[in-house]
Amino acid sequence: MKIRKIGPNNDLHEIKNTKRKPYKIIFFAVVILSTATFFGFKYLKKPPVAICLDSDTKVYNEYKDAVVLIKHSYGYFAKIKGKEIQLTTQDAKEETVFGTGFFVDRDGKILTNSHVLQPWNSSDQEQEKVNTTIRNLKLKIASILTTDISEEEYQSFIERNWQIASAYDESEGEGDYEGEGEGEERSEEPAGEEFVSSDDTQEDTTKVTTDIAAAIPVKEYVSKEDIEVYVKTVEIAVALHDSDDQWLSCEIEKISEDANIDLGTVLLTDHKTPQSVVNIINLDNAVEDDASLNPGQKAIMIGYPLGMDLAQTNSGIKVQLYDGKISKESDGNKIQYSITSTHGASGAPVFNECGQLIAVNFSGVDEVQGFNFGIVAKHIRNF
């Protein structure tokens, strides 16, 4: 019997190649398929098409949970020689305003108007009023606060003595004097009866008056230059639609530096959008071409006009829907629409008929309803 030898460079090599071929085919097939899938997904996929909601009710149901009621409390503060106190006197009362905002991401970010976050800068008239109040508060503090009062006693001392404080400023020659009628001049004459003395008692009276004046300790008052008065936020919080008067604490994140772009953002302090907010308002789906917004097109607003007055119900806080039509072409910054609105709806989102964000409501005409304005959505991304 002959035994056939298999040569190392012939038959054995051929057998090994035969065994490896299926694995090579599978390997290259997987590589080719994976590559084709990757590039096909990357370059051939189409962006998701936004679904047109096509009714007011559908727009409302889609975004009602994303729209929040904003409550902003602010007041006057004084910094005296570096010590900050809040002023709580009659002419420096803490104030609260309401506005609207809406969630734009899952990290607790809420978009609204800058004037909701800084009401004291909402108009030239408001700024002038606040500046006058600041000036008078500063003068009044300087008229009563003496240098012997400790920092810990500043607040209680000012509150106790505020009724005798004066906003009279001798350097300017004008001001209000506490206790005097409007338009009356501040009297420099001492109060009380005028005593008539004879010649023989004149010397004794003068001596007594001098002795009394010398016995009265001279008080040194804190300088106006050491007193700074300003307005700032005390607390800002938001309430969700369907909540039972529960307020979530916020912090101001950003305010527009452009006076024509009335936008600002706040963040929930935990930086988490509540799970009850099913749909945020997607800015990627906003209409950024404001030239495409024409008079006669639908405009839908979801917000909180009149703040708590309308929002509060027996079953909790409820957001409201108002609709109208675009009534004027955009001027590049704002657009006008015929939506019924009032104070409290500042910062409310305005949608088209498909539910795409077209503007952020920011102002209206108090005397007549149906003339309201929104900052067009194209400014949101730049902001």
Buried (B, 14 or more C-beta within 10 A) or exposed (E): EEEEEEEEEEEEEEEEEEEEEEEEEEEEEEEEEEEEEEEEEEEEEEEEEEEEBEEBEBBBBBBBBBBBBBBBEBBBBBEBEEEEBEBBBEBBEEBBBBBBBBBBBEEBBBBBBBBBBBBBBBEEEBEEEBEEBBBBBBBBBBBBBEEEBEEEEBBEBBEEBBEEBBBBBEEEEEBBBBEEEEEEEBEEEEEEEEEEEEEEEEEEEEEEEEEEEEEEEEEEEBEBEBBBBBBEBBBBBBBBBBBEEEBBEBEBEBBBEEEEBBBBBBBBEEEEBBEEBEEBBBBEBBBBEBEEBEEEBBBBBBBBBBBBEBBEEEEBBBBBBBBBBBBBEBEEBBBBBBBBBBBBBBBBBBBBBBBBBBBBBBBBEEEEEBBBBBBBBBBBEEB
